[in-house]
Amino acid sequence: MSILKATARQILDSRGYPTVEVDLVTRKGLFRAAVPSGASTGIYEANEMRDNGKEYQGKGVTKAVNNVNTIIAPALIRKNLCVTEQHAIDEFMVRELDGTTNKRHLGANAILAVSLAVLKAGAAEKNLPVYRWVANLAGNQMVTLPVPAFNVLTGGKHAGNRLAFQEFMILPVGAKSFAEAVRMGSETYHCLREILKKKYGLDACNVGDEGGFAPNISTPSEALDLLVDAISNAGYVGKIVIGIDVASSEMWIKGGKYNLNFKDPRQEPSHWISGDKLLDMYTSLLATYPIVTIEDPFDQDDWEHWIKFQNQSKVQIVGDDLLVSNPERVRKAIEVGACNALLLKVNQIGSFTEALEACQMAKRADWKVLVSHRSGETEDNTIADLAVGLNCGQVV
């Protein structure tokens, strides 16, 4: 069944910024997909096309919308490919219609919106739920409900506090079902709220972009102590563990230093530390707290310290800004031994097919794969289908 019509529009994401939504029509019906957007983005991500005009502080996406309506949609209709030909459709958009290495011609947000709408239409054509169609495209016979990671304390670019590290997460690894994991996460979140309220006051219960609390604390140890107390109060010691997203590229200073006080406009060099000192900090935290996963511990170009950390650590080391869901950067990281897990964000690369390639490459290297949200989310729930269909085991 081929595409009869595809129409894009500008909508707002969860942070109030514009993004792209596409309605795609086949004889089976209408299929809608919307694209998320990140705040702390890696420099190697595919080009997210913005208008750079006066409206929405330059963040409008009417150019990307027009590219769908005037270039991509007419070309796909003429091409007359069946919506089950996901690889062929994505390749046509990426290679022939765009033709650039980072999708700067049409925009990754334009291409991905169509790609995900095609994914949903293909599932309907096969009379399958989307997650099962994803599994078929990935060659997965088995699927698994993932362990969810709850972002409960927020810093970095996602919050207006002093905390440099971006996310502190809880993972209910002791849950026997996804429903139980959600309950455990919810209960611990509310225990954390009570701790914050009692210790710092009600204003410490404000939240960041993703719903995690954003108290005005400044050190990782303060945040981790709060999580340990919340886990204990909720009764889940040993059943809930901790993950950190450092987003260290936001702290990176040219010359090889990391500014742990990068949100202070005074920018005092006394707060700048070397990659080796940052590695020592992680080693100390790992020895003290039940941390099982660390995301982006070093800058996206600081390969030296990624490799050092990977060689001496036994936890899950996740590449986000380092890898940007790009098969070429995943390949390099595998070759040099930079990390052992991929954070998969489809909007970083801009098509389902390329994201699938990155996922499969990581799995062949015995890496873990975590399907992830962005800080600017939409009502589109495709990442749930990806997490299950790709059999990743973790969703963030």
N, C-alpha and C positions, 0 to 999 in steps of 0.2 A: 504494500500500500504506500503510495507516494504522498508527498506533501502537497496539499491543495492551497494552503495559505499560511503565512507566518507574519505576525505583526508584533512589533516591539513598542514599548512605552517606557517612560521614566517614572519610577516609583521611589519611595523613600525607604531606607534601611532602618535598622533599630537605633542608629545614632542620629537619625534625621538627615542623612545625606542621600543624594540621588543614587540610584542604581538602575540596572536594566532588567526588565521583565519581558518575556516573549510568550505570546499565545500562538501555538502551532496547530493547524487543523488538518486532519485526515478524514477519511470516511468513517473511521472509528470514533471520531469526536474531537474535542479540543483539549490540548495538553499545554500546561503552563509551567514555566520555569523562571526563576529569578536568581540573580547573581549576588553573592555577598561581597563585602569589601573589608579590608583590614586597615588598622590604624598604624601598627608597627610593621611595616612592610619591608621585605628584603629587596636589595637593589637589583637582584637578578630575577625578580618576578617578571612574568610577561606583562606587557604594557596594558594598563587599565586606562582606557581612553576617557579623558575628562575634557570639558569645554574650555576651561581656563578663562571664562568670561566673568561678567559681573554677577550673574545669578548664582545663588548657592555658594558664594565665596569661591567661585571658580570650579566647583565640583559637579556642575551639571553634566549629564551624559547624553545630551541631545545628539551630539555627533555620532556616538556609538549606536543610538537608537536609529538614526537615519541610515547608518551603514547596514543595519539589519533590514530596514524597510525598502531601501533602494538598491542594495547590492546583493546581500546574502540571500534574502528570501526569493527575489526573482530568479537568481542563478540556480538555487536549489530546485525550484519548481520546474525550470527548464531542464535541469539535469535528470529529473524524473527518477531519482533513486528511491528504493523502498526504505522506509524508516527503520527496518531491521538491519540495514547495512550501515551500522554505526561507524565502523572504521572508515568505510569509503566516504561517508558524508563528512566526517571530521577531517579526513585528509584533503578532501576537496576544498573545504573552507580554509584550512590552515595553509596548505601548499599552493593551491591555485588562486583562490580569491584573495588571500592576504599576501602570502609569498615572502614574508619577512621572518627573521629568526625569533623576534619577540612580540609579534602580532601588532606592531606599531601602525600598520596600515588601517586595519579595521577595528582593532581593539580586542583584547582578550575578553573583556566583559560582553562585547557583542557576540563573539564566536561562542563563548561558553553558554550563554543563555539559550542559543539555538541548539547547541550540542546536548544540553540537559533536557530540553523539550523533546528532541528527537529520541533520547533515551527512554522517556516516558511513553512516547508514541510507539516505539518499538516494542516495549513491554505489552502494551495493549494489543498490538498486532499479533503478538505471540500468545495472547490470553494468559499472561503471567503477571504476578505482582512485580513491581520494579526491582525489588531486591533479588528476586529469583532470576530475572532477566540479566541483571548485573552479574550474578553468579555464573550464568551460562556464558556470557561474553568473556568472563575471566577464566572459564574452564574449571570452576569449583563445583564439585559434587556436594560437598558439605558446607553448611553455613552455620554461623555461631552468633548468638547475641553477645554484644561486647560488654566489657567492663567500662562503665562510664566514669570519667574524671570530672569532678565538680570543682570549678574555679570559685573558691570561697573567700580568698583574700587577694586583693588586687593592688598593684603598684605600677611602676613604669609609666608608659605612655597611656595606659588605660585608666589612670586615676590621678586626681589632683592632690596627692599626698607626697611625702618625702621618700617613700620606699622605692628603691631602684629596681629590684627584681619585679617582673611584671605579673606573674601569676603564682599563687600557692594553691595547689589542688589536693583534694582527698579522693582516694580510689578505694571503693569497698570490695577489695579482693576476696574477702571472706563470705560474700553473699552467695546464696545458692540459686538465685534467679535474678533476672534484670529488675523485676518489681521489688525484690528485697534490696537490691543495690540502690535503687532510687529512694526507698524509704530510709535506708541507713544514711545516705547522703543528705537527705532533707533534715533528718533528726539532728545530725551533727552540725549542719549549717545553722539551725536554730539554737543549738547549744552554744555555738560560737557567738551568735548575736547576743545572747544573754551575758556571756563573759565580757564582750566588748562594752556592752551597756553598763555593766557593774564596774568595770575597771576604768573606763575612759569617759563614760557618759553617752547619752543617746546620739550625739552628733558623730560618734565613732561608728555608728551603724549605717552611715551613708554608703552608697554603692558606686562602683565604677562602671565602665562601659558594658561589662558582661555580667553584672549582678553580684560580683564578689564584693565583700565589704572592703572599704577603703579608709581604715583608721589612719591617723597621722603618725604612724610609727616610721622608723627610719632604717632598721637593720633586719636582715633575714632571720636572725635568731629570735627577735621579738615576734615576728610573724609565726615562726615555727613553734615557739613556746605556746602561742595562742592555739594553734592547731592541735598540738599534743593534749592540751587541757580540754579542748572541745571533744576530741575523740574519746578521751577518758570519761568525761561527763556523760557522753552519749552511751557509754558502755561498750565501745567497739575497739578496745585496745587489742592489737593483733589481727583484727579483721579489717581495719581501715589503715591504709598506708598513705604516704605523702609524695606528691610530685611537684616540681618547680619548673616554671618557664622563666628563665632569666632574661631572655630577649637582649642579650648582651651587646648586640650591634648598636643598640640605642645608647650604650655607655661608652662606646669605642671612641678613643681620641687618636687622631693621626699621630704616628710615632710609636704606636704599640702599647698605649696605656688605656686603662678603663677608669672612667669617672663615676664612682659610686654615688656621687652627689650631683648628677647631671641635670637634675630639675631645679637646682639652685642657680639663679641668674648670675651669682657672683663668680661661679666657676673657679673655685680655689684649687690650685694644683696639688695641695696637700691631700686632697681626696682621690687623686689619681694613683692607681696601682698597676703593677705589671701583670702580664698574663700568668706568670709563675705564682705571684701572690694570690691572684684570683683562684688559681687551681688549688693552692693550699687552703683557701677558704672553703672550697667545695669539699676537700678531703676532711676537714674538721667537721663540717655540717653533716656529712655522710656518716661519720663516726658517732655522732651525737643523736641524730634524729632518724626515724623510720622512713627515710627517703629511698624510693625505688626507681625514680625516673627524673632526669634533668634535661630540659630542652634548651637549646641554644646557649650553652655555657660560655661560648666564646664568639667573637665577631665572625661574620660570614666569610671573611678573608684570612682569618687567623688560623690557617690550617695546622700550623706547628703545635698550638696548644690543644686543638681538637685531638690530634693524634696522640699527644702526651697523655691527655686525660683518658682517652679510650684504652691506651695500653696499661694504665694502672688502676682503672676503675672496674668494678663488677656490676654496676647498675646499668639501667637502660639510658643510653645517651642519644637524645633525639635531635635530628637535624631538621630545622624549619627554615630560617633565613639562609642557612648554609646550603640547603638542597633545593628549596623553592619548588618541590614536586617536579623537578626537571630531570628527565632521564640522564642527560649528559652529566649533570652535577652529581646525581646519585652514583653513576658509574665511576666518576673520579673518587668519590668518598669511599666507595667499596675498595678501589685499587689501593688507596693509601691508608686505609684503616682509620678513618676519621670519626666514625660513630657506629652505632649498631641498630638504629631505628629511624624510620622515615615518618615525618608528620605530613600527611597527605591533605593538601588543600587544593581542590580542583581549580579555584580561581587564580592560583599562582601560575599555573601552566596554561589554562585557557581552553582545554577540551577534555572530554571524558577519555578519549582514546589515549592521549598522552599521559594522563593521570594513571590510567590502567597500566601503561608500560612502565612507569616509575614504580608502581606498587609491585608488579610482578618481578622486576629487576631486584628490588629490595628483598623480596621473599626468597628468590633464588640464592641470595647471599646469606640466608638464614637471619635476616634482620626481622625486627618487629615493625609493623605498620600501624599507625594511629590515624584514623580519619578525624579531621578537625573542622570546627566552625571557624568563622572570622568574627572580629569584634563588631562589625556592622552586618548583622544577619537579617534575613527576610523570613517570610512565612513559608518559604520553600523548605521541605523536609528531606531533600534528596540525600543529604549526608547520612541519614539513618539507613537508607537503602544501600548506600555505598559501604558503610561500616559492616552491615550484615552480609551483603552479597559478595564483597571482597574477602570475607572471612578474616577480618583483621584482629578481632578480639579486643580492641580498645577504641573508644570514641571520646573525643575531647571537646 
